[in-house]
Amino acid sequence: MNIIMCSAVTFFIYLLAKNLYKKWSLPFLNPLVISTLVLIGMVSLVNVPVDTYISDAKYVTHMLGPATVAFAIPIYKHMSLLKKYIGNILVSITSGTFVAIISSFTLAFLAHLQPDLLLSLLPRSITTPVAIEISKDIGGLPSLTTIFVIVTGITGGIIGPYIIKWFSIKSPIARGLALGMGAHGSGTSAAMEYGEKEATFSMIAMIFAAWISLFWVNSLIPSLMNIMP
C-alpha cells in the first residue's frame, strides 16, 4: 500500500463509520470502534504488515497535532465562560488527572505489570500527541501508550453519555469537562452531540489535562516511579 492509497482508505472507512453512527446512534457503533475493527480486518485480509500500514498512514496520524491546535477556535468564542469558571476548571481537571494517574498506577501495580508497560499506561487519560511525548519522557513505550489512549477514549466515549444520563447531569460545563477529561478526543466527539458549549468545555478539559499532566511528569510520576520494584 502506498501513502496516498492508505490515507484515502483510512479516511473513507472512518467516514462510512461516522455516517453509520449518525444514522443509528448506537454506542457500539462508535466510529472509532467500527473503523478500527474494519481496518484491522482489512490489513489482516490483504496480508499487509502492521508496520507498513502505520508508516503509510503517518500523514493521518500527523493531523492530530493541527486538529488539537484547532480547538482554540471554539474556546476563543466562549472565552467569557472560560474566565468565569476558570477556578472550577482548574480544580476539576487537576483532580481528574491526579485520579487518572493514581488509579492507572495502582491497577498496573496490583496486576504486576512490567515497568515499561506500567509507564506506558500512566498517560492514558490525555490526548494522543501529548501522551506520546510524556510516554517517551518517563520511559514508556509510545506505541503502547497510543493503544491505551485509544481504548480509554473509546470506552469513555461510549459509557460517558450513559453516566451523564444516569446522574442527571444538566450543566453543559459539567458535561463537557467530564467527557473531555474522561475520554479526550472521543469524549469531545460525544460532547458535540449535546451542543457547542459542551464541546467547547470538553476541548478545554483536553487542553488543561495535557498542561496539568506535564506538571505531574515532574512531580507525581517520579514519586510513583520510586515505588516500583
Secondary structure, DSSP 8 states (H G I E B T S, - for coil): --HHHHHHHHHHHHHHHHHHHHHH--GGG-HHHHHHHHHHHHHHHTT--HHHHHHHTHHHHHTHHHHHHTTHHHHHHTHHHHHHTHHHHHHHHHHHHHHHHHHHHHHHHHTT--HHHHHHHTTTTS-HHHHHHHHHHHT--HHHHHHHHHHHHHHHHHHHHHHHHHTT---HHHHHHHHHHHHHHHHHHHHHTT-HHHHHHHHHHHHHHHHHHHHHHTTHHHHHHHH--
